Amino acid sequence: MNRGVIALGASLLALPLAIAASAQQAPGLKPVSAFDSIADKGARSVALFEEMGKVLQHPRCVNCHPRTDRPNSGDQSVPHVTPVTRGPDGHGAPGLECSTCHGPTNVAFSNGKGSIPGHPDWHLAPKSMAWEGASLGAICQQLKDRTRNGGKTLAQIAEHNAHDGLVGWGWNPGPGRTPVPGTQAEFGALTRAWIANGALCPKS
C-alpha cells in the first residue's frame, strides 16, 4: 500500500480523538421576539447580528472560512490534520480534492469517538470571505459587500443562511464535534430580522 495513503489513514484516525474531548452540547439562540423590547431600530439590528454571531464565529463556520489556504478543524480550530490546500476553486488541490476524504454524508468511526464530516459540496469559502481572526463587525461588513460575498443581495444572504445545505451541516456535524447553537431555521429568522431592521453592523 502507498505510504501516503497509510499516513493519511493514520491522520484521519487520530482526528476524532483530538476533537471528541472538546465536543459538548451547544447553547441555543434567542428568538427574534427577544429583541422586540429594544426600541431603537438600529440598536435592535446590531443586537440581532450579535446573536447571529454565535453561529458565524463558531468553529463549525470559521474552520471553513480560514485566512490561509488551509482549513482548520475541531472545536479548537487547529490546522487540518492532513496538509491540504484550498486549490483553484476551494475544493482542494488536484489529486487531493476535499471529496477524496469528505463524502456526501458524515461517516462515524466504529469506536464512536468521532467522524469524518461529509456533504455533497464540501469546500472552503472563498478567500474574500475569510472570517478566521476577524471581528464580528468585520464579518458583517463582508457579508454585506457584494464584491466579497459572491455577488449576493441581502435577500440572497437570508436565503443562504436559512436553507443552504452546507450551512446546515453546522447543526449536524457528526460525532465528536459541537454543533452550532440553535437551529438553521432560527438562524434564518434572525438574519431576516437583522435585514428588516436596517442590516446594521457592530462597531467591532
DOMI-997945 format. One line per 10 residues: number of its first residue (from 1); for each residue x, y, z of N, C-alpha, C, CB. Coordinates in nm, 2 decimals. Glycine has a CB too. Layout:
! residues N
NUM> X:Y:Z:X:Y:Z:X:Y:Z:X:Y:Z ~ ...
! end
This chain:
! residues 204
1> 0.08:-0.12:0.00:0.00:0.00:0.00:0.09:0.12:0.00:-0.10:0.00:0.12 ~ 0.05:0.23:-0.07:0.12:0.35:-0.08:0.14:0.41:0.06:0.05:0.45:-0.17 ~ 0.26:0.46:0.09:0.29:0.51:0.22:0.21:0.64:0.25:0.44:0.54:0.24 ~ 0.18:0.72:0.15:0.10:0.83:0.16:-0.04:0.80:0.21:0.10:0.92:0.04 ~ -0.10:0.70:0.15:-0.23:0.65:0.19:-0.24:0.61:0.33:-0.28:0.54:0.09 ~ -0.13:0.53:0.37:-0.12:0.48:0.51:-0.12:0.60:0.61:0.00:0.39:0.53 ~ -0.03:0.70:0.57:-0.02:0.82:0.66:-0.15:0.90:0.67:0.09:0.91:0.61 ~ -0.22:0.91:0.55:-0.35:0.98:0.55:-0.45:0.91:0.64:-0.40:0.99:0.41 ~ -0.45:0.77:0.63:-0.54:0.70:0.72:-0.51:0.71:0.86:-0.54:0.55:0.68 ~ -0.39:0.72:0.90:-0.35:0.73:1.04:-0.39:0.87:1.09:-0.20:0.72:1.06
11> -0.37:0.97:1.00:-0.41:1.11:1.04:-0.56:1.12:1.07:-0.37:1.21:0.94 ~ -0.64:1.05:0.98:-0.79:1.06:1.00:-0.83:0.99:1.12:-0.85:1.00:0.87 ~ -0.76:0.88:1.15:-0.80:0.80:1.27:-0.76:0.88:1.40:-0.73:0.67:1.28 ~ -0.66:0.96:1.39:-0.62:1.04:1.51:-0.71:1.16:1.53:-0.48:1.09:1.49 ~ -0.77:1.21:1.42:-0.85:1.33:1.43:-0.97:1.32:1.52:-0.90:1.36:1.29 ~ -1.05:1.22:1.52:-1.16:1.22:1.61:-1.12:1.21:1.76:-1.25:1.10:1.59 ~ -1.01:1.16:1.79:-0.96:1.16:1.93:-0.93:1.30:1.97:-0.84:1.07:1.94 ~ -0.88:1.38:1.88:-0.85:1.52:1.92:-0.97:1.60:1.94:-0.76:1.58:1.81 ~ -1.07:1.58:1.86:-1.19:1.66:1.86:-1.30:1.62:1.96:-1.25:1.68:1.73 ~ -1.30:1.49:1.99:-1.41:1.44:2.08:-1.40:1.49:2.22:-1.40:1.28:2.08
21> -1.28:1.52:2.26:-1.26:1.56:2.40:-1.32:1.70:2.43:-1.12:1.57:2.44 ~ -1.33:1.78:2.32:-1.38:1.92:2.34:-1.52:1.93:2.30:-1.30:2.01:2.26 ~ -1.58:1.83:2.24:-1.72:1.84:2.19:-1.82:1.84:2.31:-1.75:1.73:2.09 ~ -1.92:1.93:2.30:-2.02:1.94:2.41:-2.14:2.00:2.35:-1.97:2.02:2.53 ~ -2.25:2.00:2.43:-2.38:2.05:2.38:-2.37:2.20:2.36:-2.49:2.01:2.48 ~ -2.42:2.24:2.24:-2.42:2.39:2.21:-2.54:2.45:2.28:-2.42:2.41:2.06 ~ -2.52:2.58:2.32:-2.64:2.66:2.37:-2.73:2.69:2.26:-2.59:2.79:2.45 ~ -2.85:2.75:2.30:-2.94:2.78:2.20:-2.93:2.93:2.15:-3.08:2.77:2.25 ~ -3.01:2.97:2.05:-3.02:3.10:2.00:-3.15:3.17:2.06:-3.02:3.11:1.85 ~ -3.14:3.30:2.09:-3.25:3.37:2.13:-3.35:3.39:2.01:-3.21:3.51:2.19
31> -3.48:3.38:2.03:-3.57:3.40:1.92:-3.58:3.55:1.88:-3.71:3.35:1.95 ~ -3.62:3.58:1.76:-3.64:3.72:1.72:-3.72:3.80:1.82:-3.70:3.73:1.58 ~ -3.82:3.74:1.88:-3.91:3.82:1.97:-3.83:3.87:2.09:-4.02:3.73:2.01 ~ -3.72:3.81:2.12:-3.64:3.85:2.24:-3.58:3.99:2.22:-3.53:3.75:2.27 ~ -3.58:4.04:2.10:-3.52:4.17:2.07:-3.63:4.28:2.05:-3.43:4.16:1.95 ~ -3.76:4.24:2.06:-3.87:4.34:2.04:-3.86:4.45:2.14:-4.00:4.27:2.05 ~ -3.81:4.43:2.26:-3.80:4.53:2.36:-3.70:4.64:2.33:-3.78:4.47:2.50 ~ -3.62:4.62:2.24:-3.52:4.73:2.20:-3.59:4.83:2.11:-3.39:4.66:2.13 ~ -3.61:4.95:2.17:-3.69:5.05:2.10:-3.62:5.10:1.97:-3.73:5.16:2.19 ~ -3.49:5.13:1.98:-3.42:5.18:1.87:-3.40:5.08:1.76:-3.29:5.25:1.92
41> -3.44:5.11:1.64:-3.43:5.01:1.53:-3.29:4.97:1.50:-3.50:5.06:1.41 ~ -3.20:5.07:1.50:-3.06:5.04:1.47:-3.00:4.96:1.57:-2.99:5.17:1.45 ~ -3.02:4.99:1.70:-2.97:4.91:1.81:-3.02:4.77:1.80:-3.00:4.98:1.94 ~ -3.15:4.75:1.76:-3.21:4.62:1.75:-3.14:4.54:1.64:-3.36:4.63:1.73 ~ -3.11:4.61:1.53:-3.04:4.54:1.42:-2.91:4.49:1.46:-3.03:4.63:1.30 ~ -2.83:4.57:1.53:-2.70:4.53:1.58:-2.71:4.42:1.68:-2.62:4.65:1.65 ~ -2.80:4.42:1.77:-2.82:4.32:1.87:-2.86:4.18:1.80:-2.93:4.35:1.97 ~ -2.94:4.19:1.69:-2.98:4.07:1.62:-2.85:4.01:1.55:-3.08:4.10:1.51 ~ -2.77:4.10:1.50:-2.65:4.04:1.43:-2.55:3.98:1.53:-2.58:4.15:1.35 ~ -2.54:4.04:1.65:-2.46:3.99:1.76:-2.51:3.85:1.80:-2.46:4.08:1.88
51> -2.64:3.83:1.79:-2.69:3.69:1.82:-2.65:3.60:1.71:-2.84:3.70:1.84 ~ -2.66:3.65:1.58:-2.62:3.57:1.47:-2.47:3.53:1.48:-2.64:3.64:1.34 ~ -2.39:3.62:1.55:-2.25:3.59:1.56:-2.22:3.47:1.64:-2.19:3.71:1.63 ~ -2.31:3.42:1.72:-2.29:3.29:1.79:-2.28:3.18:1.69:-2.41:3.26:1.89 ~ -2.34:3.19:1.58:-2.32:3.09:1.47:-2.20:3.13:1.38:-2.45:3.08:1.38 ~ -2.19:3.25:1.34:-2.09:3.29:1.24:-1.95:3.28:1.30:-2.11:3.44:1.20 ~ -1.93:3.30:1.43:-1.80:3.29:1.49:-1.77:3.15:1.56:-1.78:3.40:1.59 ~ -1.86:3.06:1.53:-1.85:2.92:1.59:-1.74:2.85:1.50:-1.98:2.85:1.59 ~ -1.67:2.76:1.57:-1.57:2.68:1.49:-1.63:2.61:1.37:-1.50:2.58:1.58 ~ -1.75:2.56:1.38:-1.81:2.49:1.26:-1.81:2.58:1.14:-1.95:2.44:1.29
61> -1.83:2.71:1.16:-1.83:2.80:1.04:-1.69:2.86:1.01:-1.92:2.92:1.07 ~ -1.62:2.90:1.12:-1.49:2.97:1.10:-1.39:2.87:1.04:-1.44:3.02:1.23 ~ -1.39:2.74:1.07:-1.30:2.65:1.02:-1.29:2.64:0.87:-1.33:2.51:1.08 ~ -1.41:2.67:0.81:-1.41:2.66:0.66:-1.41:2.80:0.60:-1.54:2.59:0.62 ~ -1.38:2.90:0.69:-1.36:3.04:0.64:-1.22:3.08:0.69:-1.47:3.14:0.69 ~ -1.12:3.01:0.65:-0.98:3.04:0.71:-0.92:3.16:0.64:-0.89:2.92:0.70 ~ -0.82:3.22:0.71:-0.75:3.33:0.65:-0.63:3.28:0.56:-0.69:3.42:0.75 ~ -0.60:3.15:0.56:-0.50:3.10:0.48:-0.56:3.00:0.38:-0.39:3.02:0.57 ~ -0.48:2.93:0.31:-0.53:2.83:0.21:-0.56:2.69:0.27:-0.44:2.81:0.09 ~ -0.53:2.68:0.40:-0.55:2.55:0.47:-0.67:2.57:0.57:-0.42:2.51:0.55
71> -0.76:2.48:0.56:-0.88:2.48:0.66:-0.83:2.44:0.80:-0.99:2.39:0.62 ~ -0.92:2.48:0.90:-0.90:2.43:1.03:-1.00:2.32:1.07:-0.91:2.55:1.13 ~ -0.98:2.26:1.18:-1.07:2.15:1.22:-1.09:2.14:1.37:-1.03:2.02:1.16 ~ -1.20:2.08:1.41:-1.22:2.06:1.55:-1.27:2.18:1.63:-1.09:2.01:1.62 ~ -1.31:2.16:1.75:-1.36:2.27:1.83:-1.25:2.37:1.87:-1.43:2.22:1.95 ~ -1.13:2.33:1.86:-1.02:2.41:1.89:-0.96:2.48:1.77:-0.91:2.34:1.96 ~ -1.02:2.46:1.65:-0.98:2.52:1.53:-0.83:2.50:1.50:-1.01:2.67:1.53 ~ -0.78:2.38:1.51:-0.64:2.35:1.48:-0.63:2.33:1.33:-0.59:2.23:1.56 ~ -0.51:2.35:1.27:-0.49:2.33:1.13:-0.53:2.19:1.09:-0.34:2.35:1.09 ~ -0.59:2.17:0.98:-0.64:2.05:0.92:-0.53:1.94:0.94:-0.69:2.06:0.78
81> -0.56:1.82:0.99:-0.46:1.72:1.02:-0.38:1.69:0.89:-0.53:1.60:1.08 ~ -0.46:1.66:0.79:-0.39:1.63:0.66:-0.35:1.77:0.60:-0.48:1.55:0.56 ~ -0.23:1.78:0.55:-0.19:1.91:0.49:-0.25:1.94:0.36:-0.04:1.92:0.49 ~ -0.38:1.97:0.36:-0.45:2.00:0.23:-0.44:2.15:0.21:-0.59:1.95:0.24 ~ -0.48:2.19:0.08:-0.49:2.33:0.05:-0.62:2.35:-0.03:-0.36:2.37:-0.04 ~ -0.66:2.48:-0.04:-0.79:2.51:-0.10:-0.79:2.48:-0.25:-0.82:2.66:-0.08 ~ -0.68:2.49:-0.32:-0.69:2.46:-0.46:-0.74:2.58:-0.54:-0.77:2.34:-0.49 ~ -0.76:2.56:-0.67:-0.81:2.67:-0.75:-0.95:2.72:-0.73:-0.80:2.63:-0.90 ~ -1.04:2.64:-0.68:-1.18:2.68:-0.66:-1.23:2.65:-0.52:-1.26:2.61:-0.77 ~ -1.15:2.62:-0.42:-1.19:2.59:-0.29:-1.23:2.45:-0.26:-1.31:2.67:-0.26
91> -1.22:2.36:-0.36:-1.25:2.22:-0.35:-1.13:2.13:-0.33:-1.33:2.18:-0.47 ~ -1.01:2.20:-0.31:-0.89:2.12:-0.29:-0.80:2.12:-0.41:-0.92:1.98:-0.25 ~ -0.67:2.08:-0.39:-0.58:2.07:-0.50:-0.60:1.95:-0.58:-0.43:2.07:-0.44 ~ -0.57:1.96:-0.71:-0.58:1.84:-0.80:-0.51:1.72:-0.74:-0.53:1.87:-0.94 ~ -0.58:1.61:-0.73:-0.53:1.48:-0.68:-0.55:1.47:-0.53:-0.38:1.48:-0.70 ~ -0.59:1.58:-0.46:-0.63:1.57:-0.32:-0.74:1.67:-0.29:-0.51:1.60:-0.23 ~ -0.85:1.65:-0.37:-0.97:1.73:-0.35:-1.04:1.70:-0.22:-1.07:1.71:-0.47 ~ -1.12:1.79:-0.17:-1.19:1.77:-0.05:-1.27:1.64:-0.05:-1.29:1.89:-0.02 ~ -1.32:1.60:-0.17:-1.41:1.48:-0.18:-1.32:1.36:-0.17:-1.48:1.49:-0.31 ~ -1.19:1.37:-0.17:-1.11:1.25:-0.15:-1.14:1.18:-0.02:-0.96:1.28:-0.16
101> -1.16:1.26:0.08:-1.20:1.21:0.22:-1.34:1.24:0.26:-1.10:1.26:0.32 ~ -1.39:1.36:0.22:-1.52:1.40:0.26:-1.63:1.36:0.16:-1.52:1.56:0.28 ~ -1.70:1.26:0.20:-1.81:1.21:0.11:-1.93:1.29:0.12:-1.83:1.07:0.14 ~ -2.05:1.24:0.07:-2.17:1.32:0.07:-2.24:1.32:0.21:-2.27:1.25:-0.02 ~ -2.20:1.24:0.30:-2.26:1.24:0.44:-2.15:1.22:0.54:-2.37:1.14:0.45 ~ -2.18:1.25:0.67:-2.08:1.22:0.77:-2.06:1.07:0.78:-2.13:1.28:0.91 ~ -1.94:1.04:0.82:-1.91:0.89:0.84:-1.85:0.88:0.98:-1.80:0.84:0.73 ~ -1.93:0.81:1.07:-1.89:0.80:1.21:-1.79:0.68:1.22:-2.01:0.77:1.30 ~ -1.69:0.70:1.31:-1.60:0.60:1.33:-1.66:0.49:1.42:-1.47:0.65:1.40 ~ -1.62:0.36:1.40:-1.67:0.25:1.47:-1.65:0.25:1.62:-1.62:0.12:1.41
111> -1.55:0.33:1.66:-1.52:0.34:1.81:-1.61:0.44:1.87:-1.38:0.37:1.83 ~ -1.69:0.51:1.80:-1.78:0.61:1.85:-1.72:0.74:1.90:-1.86:0.55:1.96 ~ -1.59:0.76:1.87:-1.52:0.88:1.92:-1.50:0.99:1.82:-1.39:0.83:1.98 ~ -1.56:0.98:1.71:-1.55:1.09:1.61:-1.61:1.05:1.48:-1.41:1.13:1.60 ~ -1.58:1.13:1.38:-1.63:1.11:1.25:-1.56:1.19:1.15:-1.78:1.14:1.24 ~ -1.58:1.16:1.02:-1.53:1.24:0.91:-1.65:1.32:0.86:-1.46:1.15:0.79 ~ -1.64:1.45:0.85:-1.75:1.53:0.80:-1.78:1.50:0.66:-1.72:1.68:0.82 ~ -1.91:1.52:0.62:-1.94:1.49:0.48:-2.06:1.58:0.43:-1.98:1.35:0.47 ~ -2.05:1.62:0.31:-2.16:1.69:0.24:-2.13:1.68:0.09:-2.16:1.84:0.29 ~ -2.23:1.68:0.00:-2.20:1.66:-0.14:-2.12:1.77:-0.20:-2.33:1.66:-0.21
121> -2.11:1.89:-0.14:-2.04:2.00:-0.20:-1.94:2.06:-0.09:-2.13:2.12:-0.24 ~ -1.87:1.97:-0.02:-1.77:2.01:0.08:-1.66:2.09:0.02:-1.72:1.89:0.16 ~ -1.64:2.22:0.07:-1.54:2.30:0.01:-1.51:2.42:0.11:-1.58:2.35:-0.13 ~ -1.41:2.49:0.08:-1.38:2.61:0.16:-1.45:2.73:0.10:-1.23:2.64:0.16 ~ -1.48:2.83:0.19:-1.53:2.96:0.15:-1.42:3.03:0.07:-1.58:3.04:0.27 ~ -1.46:3.12:-0.02:-1.35:3.20:-0.09:-1.27:3.28:0.00:-1.42:3.28:-0.20 ~ -1.15:3.32:-0.04:-1.06:3.40:0.04:-1.13:3.53:0.08:-0.93:3.42:-0.03 ~ -1.21:3.59:-0.01:-1.28:3.71:0.02:-1.37:3.71:0.14:-1.35:3.76:-0.10 ~ -1.40:3.58:0.18:-1.49:3.56:0.29:-1.42:3.50:0.41:-1.61:3.48:0.25 ~ -1.29:3.53:0.42:-1.21:3.48:0.53:-1.26:3.54:0.66:-1.06:3.50:0.51
131> -1.30:3.46:0.76:-1.35:3.50:0.89:-1.25:3.48:1.00:-1.48:3.44:0.92 ~ -1.16:3.39:0.99:-1.07:3.35:1.09:-1.00:3.47:1.14:-0.97:3.24:1.05 ~ -1.01:3.50:1.27:-0.94:3.61:1.33:-1.01:3.75:1.31:-0.81:3.62:1.28 ~ -1.12:3.75:1.24:-1.19:3.88:1.21:-1.29:3.91:1.32:-1.26:3.87:1.07 ~ -1.31:4.04:1.34:-1.41:4.08:1.44:-1.55:4.06:1.39:-1.39:4.23:1.48 ~ -1.65:4.06:1.47:-1.79:4.03:1.42:-1.83:4.15:1.33:-1.88:4.02:1.54 ~ -1.79:4.27:1.36:-1.82:4.38:1.28:-1.76:4.37:1.14:-1.77:4.51:1.34 ~ -1.64:4.32:1.13:-1.57:4.30:1.00:-1.64:4.19:0.92:-1.42:4.26:1.02 ~ -1.68:4.08:0.99:-1.76:3.97:0.92:-1.89:4.03:0.87:-1.79:3.86:1.02 ~ -1.96:4.11:0.94:-2.08:4.17:0.90:-2.06:4.26:0.77:-2.14:4.26:1.01
141> -1.95:4.34:0.77:-1.93:4.42:0.65:-1.90:4.33:0.53:-1.81:4.51:0.68 ~ -1.83:4.22:0.55:-1.80:4.12:0.44:-1.93:4.07:0.39:-1.71:4.01:0.49 ~ -2.02:4.03:0.48:-2.15:3.97:0.43:-2.23:4.07:0.35:-2.23:3.93:0.55 ~ -2.22:4.19:0.37:-2.29:4.30:0.30:-2.23:4.34:0.17:-2.32:4.41:0.39 ~ -2.10:4.32:0.16:-2.02:4.37:0.05:-2.03:4.27:-0.07:-1.87:4.39:0.09 ~ -2.10:4.31:-0.18:-2.13:4.22:-0.29:-2.00:4.19:-0.37:-2.23:4.28:-0.38 ~ -1.90:4.27:-0.35:-1.77:4.24:-0.42:-1.69:4.13:-0.34:-1.69:4.37:-0.43 ~ -1.74:4.10:-0.22:-1.67:4.00:-0.14:-1.76:3.88:-0.11:-1.61:4.06:-0.02 ~ -1.89:3.89:-0.12:-1.98:3.78:-0.08:-2.03:3.70:-0.19:-2.09:3.84:0.00 ~ -1.96:3.70:-0.31:-2.01:3.62:-0.42:-2.12:3.69:-0.50:-2.06:3.49:-0.37
151> -2.14:3.82:-0.48:-2.24:3.89:-0.55:-2.38:3.88:-0.49:-2.24:3.85:-0.69 ~ -2.39:3.83:-0.37:-2.53:3.81:-0.31:-2.59:3.94:-0.26:-2.52:3.71:-0.20 ~ -2.72:3.95:-0.28:-2.80:4.06:-0.22:-2.83:4.02:-0.08:-2.93:4.08:-0.30 ~ -2.88:4.11:0.00:-2.92:4.08:0.14:-3.03:3.97:0.14:-2.97:4.20:0.21 ~ -3.12:3.97:0.05:-3.22:3.87:0.04:-3.16:3.73:0.01:-3.33:3.91:-0.07 ~ -3.06:3.73:-0.07:-3.00:3.60:-0.11:-2.91:3.55:0.01:-2.91:3.62:-0.23 ~ -2.86:3.64:0.09:-2.79:3.60:0.21:-2.88:3.54:0.31:-2.71:3.72:0.27 ~ -3.00:3.60:0.33:-3.10:3.54:0.42:-3.14:3.40:0.37:-3.22:3.63:0.42 ~ -3.16:3.39:0.24:-3.20:3.25:0.19:-3.08:3.15:0.21:-3.23:3.27:0.04 ~ -2.96:3.20:0.19:-2.84:3.11:0.21:-2.83:3.07:0.35:-2.71:3.19:0.17
161> -2.85:3.16:0.44:-2.84:3.13:0.59:-2.95:3.03:0.63:-2.84:3.25:0.67 ~ -3.07:3.05:0.57:-3.18:2.97:0.62:-3.19:2.83:0.56:-3.31:3.05:0.59 ~ -3.14:2.82:0.43:-3.17:2.69:0.36:-3.05:2.62:0.30:-3.26:2.72:0.26 ~ -2.93:2.69:0.29:-2.82:2.62:0.22:-2.78:2.50:0.30:-2.70:2.72:0.22 ~ -2.75:2.39:0.23:-2.72:2.26:0.29:-2.59:2.26:0.36:-2.73:2.15:0.19 ~ -2.49:2.32:0.30:-2.36:2.32:0.37:-2.36:2.41:0.49:-2.25:2.37:0.27 ~ -2.43:2.52:0.49:-2.45:2.59:0.61:-2.52:2.51:0.72:-2.53:2.72:0.59 ~ -2.62:2.43:0.67:-2.70:2.35:0.76:-2.62:2.24:0.82:-2.81:2.29:0.69 ~ -2.51:2.20:0.76:-2.42:2.09:0.82:-2.37:2.13:0.96:-2.30:2.06:0.73 ~ -2.36:2.26:0.98:-2.31:2.31:1.11:-2.40:2.26:1.23:-2.31:2.46:1.11
171> -2.53:2.23:1.20:-2.62:2.18:1.30:-2.62:2.03:1.31:-2.76:2.23:1.28 ~ -2.55:1.97:1.22:-2.54:1.82:1.21:-2.40:1.78:1.17:-2.64:1.76:1.11 ~ -2.30:1.81:1.26:-2.16:1.79:1.22:-2.10:1.65:1.25:-2.08:1.89:1.30 ~ -2.19:1.56:1.30:-2.14:1.43:1.33:-2.07:1.41:1.46:-2.04:1.39:1.22 ~ -2.06:1.29:1.51:-2.00:1.27:1.64:-1.86:1.33:1.66:-1.99:1.12:1.66 ~ -1.84:1.39:1.78:-1.71:1.44:1.81:-1.70:1.59:1.78:-1.60:1.37:1.73 ~ -1.80:1.66:1.74:-1.80:1.80:1.71:-1.92:1.87:1.77:-1.79:1.83:1.56 ~ -1.90:1.98:1.83:-2.01:2.06:1.89:-2.09:2.13:1.77:-1.96:2.16:1.99 ~ -2.22:2.11:1.77:-2.29:2.18:1.66:-2.30:2.33:1.70:-2.43:2.12:1.65 ~ -2.34:2.41:1.59:-2.36:2.55:1.62:-2.49:2.57:1.70:-2.37:2.63:1.49
181> -2.51:2.68:1.77:-2.62:2.70:1.85:-2.76:2.70:1.78:-2.61:2.82:1.93 ~ -2.86:2.66:1.84:-3.00:2.68:1.79:-3.03:2.59:1.67:-3.02:2.82:1.75 ~ -3.10:2.64:1.58:-3.14:2.57:1.46:-3.11:2.65:1.34:-3.29:2.52:1.46 ~ -3.11:2.59:1.22:-3.09:2.67:1.10:-3.21:2.76:1.08:-3.06:2.59:0.98 ~ -3.33:2.72:1.11:-3.45:2.80:1.09:-3.44:2.92:1.18:-3.57:2.72:1.13 ~ -3.39:2.91:1.30:-3.38:3.02:1.39:-3.27:3.12:1.34:-3.34:2.98:1.53 ~ -3.16:3.06:1.28:-3.06:3.15:1.23:-3.11:3.23:1.11:-2.94:3.06:1.19 ~ -3.19:3.16:1.03:-3.25:3.23:0.91:-3.35:3.34:0.96:-3.32:3.13:0.83 ~ -3.42:3.31:1.06:-3.52:3.41:1.11:-3.44:3.53:1.17:-3.61:3.35:1.22 ~ -3.33:3.51:1.24:-3.25:3.62:1.29:-3.19:3.70:1.17:-3.14:3.57:1.38
191> -3.15:3.63:1.07:-3.09:3.71:0.95:-3.20:3.79:0.89:-3.04:3.61:0.85 ~ -3.32:3.74:0.87:-3.43:3.82:0.81:-3.46:3.94:0.89:-3.55:3.74:0.78 ~ -3.47:3.92:1.03:-3.50:4.03:1.12:-3.39:4.14:1.12:-3.52:3.98:1.26 ~ -3.26:4.09:1.11:-3.15:4.18:1.10:-3.16:4.27:0.98:-3.01:4.11:1.10 ~ -3.19:4.21:0.87:-3.21:4.29:0.74:-3.33:4.38:0.75:-3.22:4.19:0.63 ~ -3.44:4.34:0.80:-3.56:4.42:0.81:-3.54:4.54:0.90:-3.67:4.33:0.87 ~ -3.45:4.53:1.00:-3.42:4.64:1.09:-3.30:4.73:1.04:-3.39:4.59:1.23 ~ -3.26:4.71:0.92:-3.16:4.80:0.87:-3.02:4.74:0.83:-3.13:4.90:0.97 ~ -3.00:4.61:0.87:-2.88:4.54:0.84:-2.76:4.62:0.89:-2.87:4.51:0.69 ~ -2.76:4.67:1.01:-2.65:4.74:1.06:-2.55:4.65:1.13:-2.70:4.85:1.17
201> -2.42:4.69:1.13:-2.32:4.61:1.18:-2.26:4.66:1.32:-2.20:4.60:1.08 ~ -2.22:4.57:1.40:-2.15:4.61:1.52:-2.02:4.69:1.49:-2.11:4.48:1.61 ~ -1.98:4.77:1.58:-1.86:4.85:1.55:-1.73:4.77:1.56:-1.86:4.97:1.65 ~ -1.74:4.66:1.63:-1.62:4.58:1.64:-1.66:4.43:1.64:-1.54:4.62:1.77
! end
